[in-house]
Amino acid sequence: MDASPESQARTRMFARVLGLFLVIVDVTAVARASDMQSLLSQFEANSMWTFVTGAFVLLLGLTIVAAHQSWRGAAAIIVSLIGWLIVLRGLLLVAFPKFFASLANDMIGAQAWWITLCVVFALVGLYLTYVGWAPAPNRP
């Protein structure tokens, strides 16, 4: 059974935004790999930043989860999974900032792994960008 036209339109809209976001942020993170430890240290230095950032990240994730209830098709599944990952990230930042900081420090310490992860997410972003911006197929 195909997804409804409204569901497909929502998936395309979220794919446009999330796709470009993933490409820009992940490519920039790889390009600025040498700055990441310093940026994380400055972010951790003020607990207000983790809370405020976490609140906005959580709001974004909950918005995606609430507005995108589709699990049909690769792009829809990716958008939904990213929404839930964003909710998890926001929750960790708000409720467990020290755990989040520890996890982030461990990832940045394993630079080859997180760069690989950034490249994978950038490729996912390219796919979502294509899905979101490519002309929609004409269906009778």
N, C-alpha and C positions, 0 to 999 in steps of 0.2 A: 504494500500500500504506500503510495506517495505521500509526502508531507504536504500540508495545505499551502496555498500560495502565500498566505500571511506568514506562516512559519518559515518558508523559504526566503521571503523578503527580510525577515528579522535576522536569519542566519547570514544573509549577504551583507546586511548593514553592520552586524557585529564583526564579520570577517574583514570588512573594509577597515574598520577602526583598529581591531586587535592585530590584524596582519601588518599594517604599517607601523603600529606601535612596537611590535616584536622585532621587526626588521631594524628600525631606527635605534631602539634601545640596545639590542643585542650587538649590533655592529659597532655602536659607539662604546659599549662596555669592552669589547675585544680590543678596539683601537686604544682605549684608555686603560688597558690591563695594569699598567704600572701604577696608576693612580688609585686603584680600587681599595687597597688596604688603607690608605690615608683617608679616602672618602668614608669608608666604614668606621674608622676610628672617630672621625669628626661626628658622624651620625650617632654613634653610641654615646658620645660625650654628654649629650643633653637628652634626658629622658623625655622631655616634651616632644622632641622630634619623632621619637619612635611611636609615641601615643598618637599624635596628630596625624602622622603619616599612616599609621595603622588604621585609624578611624576612616580616613578617606579611601584607603585601599579596600577595607572591609565594605564600605558603602558601594564602591565600584563593583566588587565581586558579587555582592547581594543583588545589585541592579541587574547584572548579567544573568545570574541564576533565576531571578524572578521573571525577567522578560524573555528569557530564552529557555523554553522547556522542550526543546527538540533534540532527539537522539537518533534521527534518521539521516544517514549519509555521513561521509567522512568529515566534511566541513562542520556540520551541525554537532557531531560528537566532539570535535576538537574545540569548538567554541564553548560548549557546555563544560568540558573538562577544564579549560582555561578559567572559566568562571569559578568553578569550585576550587581550583588552585589559588586563585586570587582571594577567595573567601578565607582559605586556610592561612595564606600569608598575612592577611589583615588581622585575623584572629590571633596569630602568633605575635605579631607586632604589638597589639593592644594588651593582650592578656599575659603573654610570656616573653617579654622583650629580651631578657637575659638569655633564654633558650634560643631565640631567633638570632641574637648576636653571636652566640657560640656556634650555631649552625653556619651562619654566614662567614665567620672567621675560618671555620674548618674548610668550607668550600673555596674561599679565596686562597687558603694555604695550599690547596690542591689545584694549582692554577691550570694545569693541562686539562683536568676534568671539567672545571667550570667554563673554560674557553670552548671545549667540545660541546658542552651543554648549550652555551650561547649560540654556537654555530647551528646546532640542531634546531633551536627555537627560532633563529633567524630564517632557516629554511621552511619551518612550519609557517612563519609569518609571510614568506613569499607565496606559499601555497594559498593561505587565506586571502592575501591581497589579490591574487589572481582570481580566486573564486568570487570575491566581493566585487571586483571591478570589471571582470570579463562580461561581455554582453550576456544577458539571460537567454537561455534557449527558448525559442518560440514553441509554445505548446498549444494545440487546438483546444 
